[in-house]
Amino acid sequence: MKRILVSLLALGGALSLQPAIAADGEALFKGKPCVACHKVDAKLVGPALQDVAEKNAGVAGAADTLAAHIKNGSQGIWGPIPMPPNQVTEEEAKVLAEWILTLKK
């Protein structure tokens, strides 16, 4: 009985995580320097986050790849302007990446 209860609690927690990712991702985006170069729905210095989501839709490992780019920076993926590394933790980068992937048009 105890195992079933623990399993049900874990499942409930996992199912409630998706709205938290969206709220936390958006809050992180607005609270970090991301907004200096990115908008959700339009190109600024960097690509629109909706375009990033669209390009990575269905790509295996996309959240991990995006998290690495957010944390470590990247170059040549969206044009000649490099994205510098960001002062985020691994966990923050992962939350941002997962949130970005929810922004498909």
Secondary structure, 3 states (H helix, E strand, C coil): CHHHHHHHHHHHHHHCHHHHHHHHHHHHHHHCHHHHCCCCCCCCCCCCHHHHHHHHCCCCCHHHHHHHHHHHCECCCCCCCCECCCCCCHHHHHHHHHHHHCCCC
